[in-house]
Amino acid sequence: NTQGLYKSHYIRKTLNVDNHHVLMSADFSSYELRIIAALSNDHKLISDISRGDFYSYIASNFFRKKVNRSINSLLRVKIKVIIFSIIYGMSFFALAKQINVTKSLALNIVNGFLKIYPRISKYIGKSMYQIVNKQDLKSTLGRSFAFKGYSNISVHKNMIKNIPIQCTAAEIIKFSMLRLNNRVTSNTSYVSIINTIH
């Protein structure tokens, strides 16, 4: 995933191979969004993701305008920022700054999105209940994260509530890399996995 690298041409051109090899880059398609859809079991979100370009689709419905990668593309970018603000636990102040709106409008936008996909709110609420009452969260594969050392959980809740999503994403990457490595090394000696960037 070279998208994580700085966009400068001078940095990117350092990624090269000799004439006998080809350098390939691969990326997961909105996998954190797919993870929260699966964890929350939001059937509408799962269905909408399967339509293809989810961000254009939801932006068109949300802003009531035609949106794709070339038409009203800034609205597509905005909806992507809004979705990831929910996934990453971004504050409304930070979201408002990123999409250049007031804090109250950012709050209304997020609440509007969560009305469309209500199971996300339920999932986040369940995660927060686990944090506050049990001071513990688990990833999909059962890794446990204790928060007993936090004196004031509410201060850290935006950071904490996305831990199951981020940890599940990390687990998927690790298992994918292992499986891919086993597959390519068992079939050929000419393919190597160099690195993962996230």
C-alpha positions as CSV (number, residue, x, y, z in Angstrom):
1,N,0.0,0.0,0.0
2,T,2.2,2.9,-1.3
3,Q,-0.7,5.3,-0.6
4,G,0.8,5.7,2.8
5,L,3.9,7.2,1.4
6,Y,4.4,10.9,0.9
7,K,3.1,12.0,-2.5
8,S,6.4,13.6,-3.6
9,H,7.7,12.3,-6.9
10,Y,11.2,12.3,-5.5
11,I,10.3,9.9,-2.8
12,R,8.2,7.6,-4.9
13,K,10.8,7.3,-7.6
14,T,13.2,5.6,-5.0
15,L,10.8,2.6,-5.2
16,N,12.3,0.8,-8.2
17,V,13.5,-2.6,-9.3
18,D,15.9,-3.9,-11.9
19,N,14.8,-4.7,-15.5
20,H,14.2,-8.4,-14.6
21,H,11.5,-7.7,-12.0
22,V,8.2,-5.9,-11.6
23,L,7.2,-4.0,-8.5
24,M,3.5,-4.4,-7.6
25,S,1.4,-2.4,-5.1
26,A,-1.9,-3.7,-3.7
27,D,-4.4,-2.1,-1.4
28,F,-7.4,-3.4,0.5
29,S,-10.7,-1.8,-0.6
30,S,-12.2,0.2,2.2
31,Y,-11.5,-2.7,4.6
32,E,-12.0,-0.7,7.8
33,L,-15.4,0.3,6.5
34,R,-16.2,-3.3,5.7
35,I,-15.0,-4.3,9.2
36,I,-17.3,-1.9,11.0
37,A,-20.2,-3.1,8.7
38,A,-19.5,-6.7,9.8
39,L,-18.9,-5.9,13.5
40,S,-22.1,-3.8,13.7
41,N,-24.0,-6.2,11.5
42,D,-25.6,-3.2,9.7
43,H,-27.3,-4.9,6.8
44,K,-28.0,-1.7,4.9
45,L,-24.3,-0.7,5.1
46,I,-23.2,-4.2,4.0
47,S,-25.6,-4.0,1.0
48,D,-24.6,-0.5,0.1
49,I,-20.9,-1.4,0.2
50,S,-21.5,-4.2,-2.3
51,R,-22.8,-1.6,-4.9
52,G,-19.3,-0.7,-5.9
53,D,-18.1,2.8,-5.4
54,F,-19.8,3.2,-2.0
55,Y,-18.5,6.7,-1.3
56,S,-20.0,8.1,-4.5
57,Y,-23.3,6.3,-3.8
58,I,-23.7,7.4,-0.2
59,A,-22.5,11.0,-1.1
60,S,-25.2,11.1,-3.8
61,N,-27.9,10.1,-1.4
62,F,-26.6,12.1,1.5
63,F,-26.1,15.4,-0.4
64,R,-28.9,14.7,-2.9
65,K,-26.6,15.4,-5.9
66,K,-25.0,13.3,-8.5
67,V,-21.6,12.4,-7.2
68,N,-18.7,10.3,-8.6
69,R,-15.0,10.6,-9.0
70,S,-15.3,13.3,-11.7
71,I,-18.7,15.0,-10.8
72,N,-18.9,16.8,-7.5
73,S,-15.9,14.8,-6.4
74,L,-15.3,17.1,-3.4
75,L,-18.6,15.8,-1.9
76,R,-17.2,12.3,-2.3
77,V,-14.1,13.3,-0.4
78,K,-16.2,14.9,2.3
79,I,-18.3,11.8,2.9
80,K,-15.2,9.7,3.1
81,V,-13.8,12.1,5.8
82,I,-17.1,11.9,7.7
83,I,-17.1,8.1,7.6
84,F,-13.5,7.8,8.7
85,S,-14.1,10.4,11.5
86,I,-16.7,7.9,12.9
87,I,-14.3,4.9,12.4
88,Y,-11.3,6.6,13.9
89,G,-13.2,8.4,16.7
90,M,-12.4,11.9,15.4
91,S,-13.8,14.8,17.5
92,F,-16.5,17.0,15.9
93,F,-14.2,19.9,16.2
94,A,-11.5,18.1,14.2
95,L,-14.1,17.0,11.6
96,A,-15.5,20.5,11.3
97,K,-12.0,21.8,10.6
98,Q,-11.3,19.1,8.0
99,I,-14.4,19.6,5.9
100,N,-14.6,23.4,6.6
101,V,-18.0,23.6,8.4
102,T,-19.1,24.6,11.8
103,K,-18.9,22.2,14.7
104,S,-22.7,22.1,15.0
105,L,-23.1,21.3,11.3
106,A,-20.4,18.5,11.6
107,L,-22.4,17.1,14.5
108,N,-25.6,17.2,12.4
109,I,-23.8,15.5,9.4
110,V,-22.5,12.7,11.6
111,N,-25.9,12.2,13.3
112,G,-27.5,12.2,9.8
113,F,-25.1,9.5,8.6
114,L,-25.7,7.4,11.7
115,K,-29.5,7.6,11.2
116,I,-29.0,6.0,7.8
117,Y,-26.9,3.2,9.4
118,P,-28.3,2.9,13.0
119,R,-26.5,-0.3,13.9
120,I,-23.1,1.6,13.8
121,S,-24.4,3.7,16.7
122,K,-25.5,0.6,18.6
123,Y,-22.1,-1.0,18.0
124,I,-20.2,2.1,19.2
125,G,-22.5,2.3,22.2
126,K,-21.8,-1.3,23.1
127,S,-18.1,-0.7,22.8
128,M,-18.4,2.3,25.2
129,Y,-20.4,0.2,27.6
130,Q,-17.6,-2.4,27.7
131,I,-15.0,0.3,28.2
132,V,-16.9,2.2,31.0
133,N,-18.3,-0.8,32.9
134,K,-15.8,-3.6,32.3
135,Q,-12.7,-1.4,31.3
136,D,-11.9,-4.0,28.7
137,L,-12.3,-4.5,24.9
138,K,-11.6,-7.4,22.6
139,S,-10.6,-7.6,19.0
140,T,-12.4,-10.0,16.6
141,L,-9.7,-12.7,17.3
142,G,-10.0,-12.3,21.0
143,R,-7.1,-10.0,21.9
144,S,-8.0,-8.2,25.1
145,F,-7.2,-4.6,25.9
146,A,-7.6,-3.4,29.5
147,F,-8.1,0.2,30.4
148,K,-7.8,0.1,34.2
149,G,-4.9,2.5,34.0
150,Y,-7.0,5.3,32.5
151,S,-8.0,7.7,35.2
152,N,-10.6,9.4,33.0
153,I,-11.9,7.1,30.2
154,S,-14.3,9.8,28.8
155,V,-11.2,11.9,27.8
156,H,-9.9,9.0,25.8
157,K,-13.1,7.5,24.5
158,N,-12.7,8.7,20.9
159,M,-9.4,7.0,20.7
160,I,-10.5,3.9,22.6
161,K,-13.7,3.1,20.9
162,N,-12.1,2.4,17.5
163,I,-9.6,-0.1,19.0
164,P,-11.6,-3.2,17.9
165,I,-11.8,-1.9,14.4
166,Q,-8.1,-1.0,14.2
167,C,-7.0,-4.2,15.8
168,T,-9.2,-6.4,13.6
169,A,-7.7,-4.5,10.6
170,A,-4.2,-5.2,11.8
171,E,-5.1,-8.9,12.3
172,I,-6.5,-9.1,8.8
173,I,-3.3,-7.6,7.3
174,K,-1.1,-10.0,9.3
175,F,-3.0,-13.1,8.3
176,S,-3.2,-11.9,4.7
177,M,0.5,-11.3,4.5
178,L,1.2,-14.8,6.0
179,R,-1.2,-16.5,3.6
180,L,0.0,-14.6,0.6
181,N,3.6,-15.3,1.5
182,N,2.9,-19.1,1.8
183,R,1.0,-19.1,-1.5
184,V,3.7,-17.3,-3.5
185,T,6.7,-19.1,-2.0
186,S,5.2,-22.5,-2.5
187,N,4.5,-21.9,-6.2
188,T,7.5,-19.8,-7.3
189,S,10.9,-18.6,-6.2
190,Y,10.6,-15.5,-8.3
191,V,8.1,-13.6,-6.1
192,S,8.8,-11.9,-2.9
193,I,6.8,-9.8,-0.4
194,I,8.8,-6.8,0.5
195,N,6.8,-4.9,3.0
196,T,3.4,-3.6,4.2
197,I,2.8,0.1,4.7
198,H,-0.1,1.4,6.7
